[in-house]
Amino acid sequence: MINIYVEGKPDERLIEGVIKNKFPTTTAAYKIVTTGGYTNIKKHTIPSEENRDNEGINLVVFDADSSTQPDGGVLKRKEYITAQNIFVDDVFLFPNNTDDGDIEILLEQIVNPNHQQIINSFNRFQEDIGSRDFTTTPDVCKYIVPAQKSKIFAYADILKNSYAEHKNSVKNISLLDTRVYCLPDTDFWDLESEALLPLIQFLQKYF
């Protein structure tokens, strides 16, 4: 059994989509386990040990996050995972296992080219908010530039017709579910994008 430990639903759905799209003939048995965050990986020490004892493989696919965050950045996040004494065979960190960041950065890179104008418009909005001084008093907080997660949610939410169709085909998905971003619907996401190659090459070793 290949256990793939991820942080949340977007990670689970992306990896599931990549496996089914890129390795359709795989006979490998696998299970994707959502941990609810990188700090929860230590709760899976016993299951990972049992899987290893049964000649299984344990993979971790988490966000690298920013080096300004606790245990953030590629190097520190891998050091944190190693220090938890979980039985891990291999680790991949979003967006590409080399740069700091998260799954939302990767998702922006694999947006369907037919809808790239949505992302371009949101980027201009972010730049405009970030460049303007909306205050007349020094040290008073300006408007907050929307986070990367907001951009990806907005992108998915704007394509409501496609999302409605997707919602009808997948159970338990809310129209405004910020956790799934319509993954892995190929009308939203380009699963042929070169940005996915690092993740594909990582999974290819096991599928």
Secondary structure, 3 states (H helix, E strand, C coil): CEEEEECCHHHHHHHHHHHHHHCCCCCCCEEEEECCCHHHHHHHHHHHHHHHHCCCEEEEEEECECCCCCCCCHHHHHHHHHHCCCCCCEEEEECCCCCCECHHHHHHHCECHHHHHHHHHHHHHHHHHHHCCCCCCCCCCCCCCCCHHHHHHHHHHHCHHHHHHHHHHCCCCCCCCCCCCCCCCCCCECCCCHHHHHHHHHHHCCC
